[in-house]
Amino acid sequence: MFEAHSLITVLFVGLVAGWLASLIMGGGGLIRDLVTGLIGAFVGSLIVHGFGVPLPIHNPLIADIVISTIGAVVVVAIARIVA
C-alpha cells in the first residue's frame, strides 16, 4: 500500500512531467498534464529501462521527472498520430 508521502511524490512527478511535455508538445490543463505525466512515467520507465539507457543523473527525483517526461512526450506524440 502507498504511503501518503509516496503518493504525493508520484503525483508531483506526474504533474511536472505532464507539464514539461505540454511545454514541449503543446496542449495543457492540470488534469490532462497529470494523466499524461502518470502514463508517461510508465511508458518512460519501459523505454529507458527496457533499452538499458543509462541516465547520468544522480538525483533520483530529477531522474524520475526526466524519465516520465520522455514517456509523456512519446504518449502525446502517439496520441496525435492515432487521432
HELIX and SHEET records of a PDB file:
HELIX    1   1 ALA A    4  MET A   25  1                                  22    
HELIX    2   2 LEU A   30  GLY A   50  1                                  21    
HELIX    3   3 PRO A   60  VAL A   82  1                                  23    
END                                                                             
